[in-house]
Amino acid sequence: MGDIRPALREDAPRTAPDRRGAVVAALMLAMALAALDSTIVSTAVPQIVGDLGGFSVFSWLFSGYLLAVTVTLPLYGKLSDTFGRKPVLVVGAVLFLLGSLLCAVAWNMGALIAFRIVQGLGGGALQGTVQTLAADLYPLKERPKIQAKLSTVWAVSAVAGPGVGGLLATYADWRWIFLVNLPIGAVALWMIVRFLHEPDRGTTGTRARVDWAGALAVFACGGVLLTALVQGGVAWPWLSGPSLALFAAGLALAGVVVLVERRAAEPIIPGWVWRRRTIAAVNLALGALGLLMVAPSVFLPTYAQSVLGLAPVAAGFVLSVWTLSWPVSAALSQHVYRRIGFRNTAMLGIGSAALILLAFPFLPYPGRAWQPALLMLLLGGALGLFQLPLLVGVQSTVGWEERGTATASVLFCRQTGQTVGAAVFGAIANGVLAARLGGAGDLDSVTRALDAGPAPEATRRAVADAVHAVYLGASCAAALAFLVLLFLAPRRFPLLKEQ
């Protein structure tokens, strides 16, 4: 059985089975709002830019939202442990819906970006608190079921989002992309208020103290460093004055965070998150997951269009097949980790992922679409076997009063890994392209050139080499996660006995 012990029901919200089903439905709706957000907006960018202008800064529609989600995850995790999940989830949903409404009435690109940040402030609460509540509602043996349902929401959103966004932008108006959130979110919010009832845990005045100074320091530090990573190599060169200044400011703020958090009675990022081997190892491993996920999600569509000559829709399908195998593998992972344990199951998944990623550079040139699609199908299965056991395992090593913080730390590391991966792999891809094309272009220029027609042979080969280099780097990230689990994670997770 590895590290899975027989368990009774934990201190979950006291909900009858029918009420619990309604709460799960509300959580899935709330998760759908966050999951659809980026994919549904991406296909409407041409219409948005055509209406509002601001082409030079439109990337902040995504970067601003991502920054707000990432830097608020630790704060919401701590608040949910202090005040309960329900108030944090309600506030997050209200902020997200308010941001959606404001986005729909935006009058220029600057206003739209600002309102997207408001959306992101709500999105951080939705992502972290939904995952935490999923663990609260179900005992250990049933948690894979609810996590598989949430994974399915992400998968469906990844496939349906671009199509829905394109239809709304083409046949209605891009503002409906944000307005459609309102009825969905209103239903989710009503169901949460109506059906979710958490037990009284006897919160005292001491326990309710919030480290607002630490929250501000974490927000400022994360915002500055993530901005440096998002904009470096895009808005300005990596070694330019703005880039170096942002990194210097971010490091200085990191020192402030350490000082403030060490003195706080109830720190936003408590030291035990990194002192406990299990949580620290999972944080690092899932940070590597965020890093490697950038390779297929960002670079594969360009590869499929420029090298394989596929239309955008077909290129999107090549990418989306991993969303089919990921939730299936996640749902079945419980049968594996009940036998060999959380750590060994995750190592099996990430070891397989490293080999699959390593196989990508060996695909024939130019190849056929089914070849990368098959690799993506296998990759989704491997990553489902990797991520879910780690998330369920970490949530089962802490009690209710620490679960929000632990879950938020895991999600924060994964999100940060994605941001770092976009910067690192973007630099790798552009470097290879510059070397192959004599400094005549980067990935963005190649992507824009695809609108004018098929890419020249030299460009196709350069893109293939660049994406191969990125996948090789992603394979190294997967190998790093494997080594982290092998040497840092305990063989058996110290699970708490459920009461």
N, C-alpha and C positions, 0 to 999 in steps of 0.2 A: 504493500500500500504506500510505501515511500513516506511522505510527510502529511498524508491525509488521515486525520483521526475521526472516529465517530463523533458526531456533534449533535447537540440539541439546538433549539432555536435561540438566537442571540437577541440582544436588547434592541430589536427593530421597532419601528413605528407599529403600534397596535392596530392593525387593520384586518377586517374580515376578508375572506378570500375574494368576494365580489368587489369590495372596496379596493382591495389591493390591485385587482385587475384594472380598475378605473385609474388608479394612480400610475400604473405602468403605462397605460395608454397615454396619459398626460405627459409622462416623461418622454415617451417616444415622439410625441408631437413637439415637445420643447427641443429635443435633440434634433429633430428634422429642421427646425428653424435655423439652428446653428450650422447644421451640415449642408443645407441647401445654399447658404448665404454666398459663399465664394463662387461656387460653380454656376449658380443661376445669374450672377452679375457678369461673369467673364464674357459671355456671348453677346451682351448688350453694350459693351464698351464703344463700338463704333457709333451707335445711335446716341449714347450719352455724350460722347465727345462732339458729335455733330450738332447737338442741341445746346450744350453748355460751353463748349470749347475746353481749353486747358489740357491739350494733348500732352504737353511736356510734363505734367504732374499727375496724369490719370493713374499711374501705378500706385499712388497713395490710396486709391480706393481700396486696394487690397492690403497694402503695407500698414496703413493706419488702423484698419480693423484688426489685423494680425497682432500688431503691437499692443493694442488695448486689451485683447483677449489674453495674451501671454503674460503681461506684467500684472494683471489683476488676479490671476489664478491663485497665487499664494494668499492674497488678502481674503478672497472669498472662501478659501479652504479653512482659514483660521476663524472667520466669522461664522461659518456653518458649524464649527465645533463649539463656538462660544454661545451663539444664540439659537442654534437649531437650523436644520436644512430648509424648512418651509419659508421662513421670512427671507432668507437669502435668495431662494429660487423665485419667490414672488417679486422681489425687488429687481432681480436680473431680468425676468420676463417683462416687467413694466419698462425698464430701461431699453430693452431690445425693441419693444413695440414702439416706444416713443422715438427712438432713433430711426426706425423704419418709416414712421409717419413723416418725420422731418426730412428724411432722404427723398421721399416722394414729392415734397414741395420745394426742394432745393432750387435756388435761382442761379447759381453758378457753381463751377467746379470746386472752389474753395469751401463753399457752404456744404456741398455734398460730402467732401472729404471729412469735414468737421462732424457732420451727422453720422458718417460711417464709424467714426471713433466712438460716438455715443452708443451706436449699435454694438461695437466691440466691448464696451464696458458692461453691457448686459450679456453678451455672448460668453464672456469669461465665467459669469455666474452660472449660466446654463450648462456649459460643458462640464465644469468641475462638480457642481452640486448634483446633476443628474447621475453621474457615475458613482458618487458617494451614496446617494439614496438607493441606487440599485443594489448596493451591498447591504444597506440597512434593511431593505425589505425582504431579502431572501437569506436563508442559511447557506453555509458553504456549499453543500451538495447541490443546491439549486441555482447558485449564482451564474454558472455558465449559461443557463437558459436565458436569463435576462440580459446578460452581456452579449449573447449571440443576437438577441433581438435588436439591441442598440447598434451592433455592428451591421446588421441588415439595414437599419435606417441609413447609416453612412453609405452603404453600398448602393442602395436605391437612389439616394440623393446624388451620388457621384455620376450615376448613369442618366438620371432624369433631369438633373439641374440644367445642364447646357441646353437640352432640347426645350425645356419649359421656358428658360430665359430667352432663347432665340424666337420662340413663337410669340411670347408677349411683346418683345421688342419689335417684331416684324408686323404683327397684325393688330396690336393694341398700342401701347406706349411703354417706353422703358420704365416709367414711374410705377406701372403696375407690378413690376418686379419687387418693389418694396411694399406696395399696398396689399399684395396677396398675403403677406405675413400677418396682417392684422386679424382677419377672421380665424386663421389657424392658431395664432398666439392667444387670442381671446378665449377660444375653447380650451386650450391647454391651461391657461391661467384660472379659468372658472373651475376646471376639474381638480386642479391642485388645491385651491381654496376650499372646495366642497368636500373632497374625499381624503386628503392627506391630513392625518391627525397624529402628531408626535406626542409621546408620553411626557409628562412633566418630570424633568430631571433635577428639579430642585436647584436651579441656577441661583447662585449667590452674587452679591455685589462684587466680591473679589474675582470670581470666575468670569464676570462679564466685562472686566477691564480689557480695553482694546488698545493695542500698541499703534496709535495713529502716526506717531513719529516714524516708527519702523515701516509702516505701510507707505508713507510718503517717500521715504528713502529708497525702498525697494522699487516703487513705481518710477522714481526719477532715474535710478541706476539702470533698471531694465529698459526703460524708454530710450535712454541715451545710447547704451550699448547696442540694442537691437536696431536703432536708427543707423548707427555706424555700419552695421552688417548689411542692412537692407540697401542703403544708398551707396556704400563703398563699391567702386568699380562700375557704378551706373551713373549717378549724378556727378560724381567726381572721382579721380583716380585714387587708388588705395593709399598711396604715399603722399597725397596732397595735404594741404593745411587743414581743411575741414575734417578729413578723415582722421588725421592724427589728433586733432583737438578733441573730437568726439570720443575717441578711444581713451585719451588721457583723462577726460572728464568722467568717463564711465568707470575707469579704474579708481579714481579718487572717490567717486560716489560709492563704489563697492567697499572701500575702506570705511566710509561713513556708515554703511549698512551694518558691517561687522561690529563697529563700536556701539551703535544704537541697539542692535539686537542683543548684544551681550549684557547690556544694562537693563533691558526691558523685563518686566515681571512676566508678561505673556507675549513673547516675541511672535511676529508674523511668520518668520522662518525659524522655528526652534532648532536648537543644536542636535536634538535626538534624531532629526531627519537624516543627518549625515553620520551620527555616531553608531546607529544601528546598522549592522552589516547588511541585513536583508534589504532594507529600504535604500541604503546608499548604493548597493550593487544594482538594484532594479532601476533606480534613477539614472545611473550611468548607462545601463544597457538600453533603456528606452530612449535616452538621448541619442545613442548611436542609431536606434531605429528611425528616429526623426531625420537624422542625417542621411541615411541610405534611401529613405522614401523619396527624397528629392530627385534621385536619378530617373526613375520611371515617370513620376508624376509631372516633372518639368521638361525633361529632355526627350522622352520617348515620342510625344506627338510630333515634334519637329523632325525627328529621325524618320518617323513613318511617312511624313509628307515629302521631305526632301530626298531621302535615300530610296524609299520604297515607292514613291510617287502616288501615295494614296490621297484621296480627298479628305478634308478635315473631319467629316463624319466618320469615315472608315478609320482614320487615324485615332479618333477618340474611342472607337470600339476596341482597337488593339490594346489601348491602355485600360479600358474599363473591365476587361475580363478578370483582372485580379480582384475586383470587388465581388465577383461571383464566388470564387473559391475561398476568400478570406473568412466570411461569416460561417460558411459550412465547416471549415477547418476549426474555427474557434468553438463552434458548438460541439464538435466531436472531441475536442482536446481533453475534456474531462475524463474520457475513457483512458487516455494516455497518462495524465498526471495522477490519476488514482492508483496507477500501477507503479510508476517510476518516479513520481514526485514532481513538484513545480519546476525546480531548477533543471533537472535532466530533460523534461519535456521542452522547456524553453531553449535549452542548448541544442536539442535535436532540430527544433524549428529554425533557429538562427544559423546553425551549421549548414543545413540544407539551403537556406537562403543565400549564404556566402557562395556555395557552389553554383547555384542557379545564376546569380549575378556575374560570377566569373565566366560562365559559359557564353554570356552575351557577346563579348568581343570575338568569339570564335564562330559566330554565325556567318554563313557565306554572304559575299557581296555580289549584287545588291540584296539577294534573298527574296523570300516570299513572306507575305503578311502573317501566315499561320505560324511561322517560326518564332518571332518575338511574342506573338499572342500566346503560344504554348508556354514559353518561359514565364510570361506574366501570370498565367493560370497557375503554374507551379509555385511561383513566388508568393502569390496570395495565400495559397495553402500553407506554405512554410511560415509566413508571418503570422497567420492566424494561430498556428501552433506555438508561436513565440510570445506574442503580446498578451493574450488572454490569461494564460497561467500565471504570468508575472503580476498582472493587475489584480487578479483574484487572490493570489498568494499574499501580496502586500496588504490588501484590505483585510485579510483574515489574520494578520499578525498584530493588529491594533484594535483597541476598543472604540466604542462610539465616539468618545470625546477626542480621539486622535485621528479618526478615519478621514475626515474632511481635509485635514492638513496633509496626511500621507498621500491621499489620492491627488490633491492639487500639486504636490511636489513631483509626482510621477508625470502628470500631464504637462506641467511647466517644463520639465526637462525634455520631454518629447517635442514640445513646441519650439523650445530654444534650439534643439538639434536641427529642426527643419530650417530655421532661420540661418543657422551657421552653415548648414548644407547648401542652401541656395547661394550663399556668398562664396563658399569654397569651390563648389562644383561649377558655378558660373565662371569663376576665375580660371579654373582648369580648362573648361570648354573653350573659352575665348582665347586662352593661350595657345591651345592646339590649333584652333582655326587660324589665328594670326600666323603661326609657324607654317601651316600648310598653304595659306593663301598669300603669303608674303606681306602680312600686316594689312591686308585689304578689307578686312571685315571682322565682325563678331557675330554671335548667335542672334542678336536682335536684328541686325541688318539682313541676315540670311532669312529669318522668319518673315520680315516685311517683304523681301524679294519674292517669296513664294506666292504672294498675291498676284504677281505679274506673270507667272507661268512656271513651268518646270525649271528646276535648278540645273545649271551647267554641270557637266561630269566632274570637273575639278572641285566644284563646291560640294557636290554629293559625297565625294570621297573624303573631303575635309570634314564634313558634318559627321560622317560615319566614324572617322578616327576620333573626333572630339567626344562623341557619345560613348564610344568604346572606352575612352579614358575615364569618363565619368562613371561608367558601370564598374570599371576596375577599382576606382576609389570607393564606390558603394560596397563592393565585395570586401574591401579592407575594413570598412566600418562594421560590416556584419561580423568579420573575424574578430574585431576588437570587442564587440558585444559578447561573443562566445568566450573570449579570454576573461572578460570581466566576471561573467557568471562562473567560470571554472575556478578562478582564483580568489574572488571576493565574496561571492554568494555562499551562504551555508548550504551544505548538502540537503539538509532538511529545514524547511522554514519553521520558525518557532510559532506555531499557530496558537491562538488563544482558545480556550475551551468556551464553546458557545453556551449561553445560559438561557 
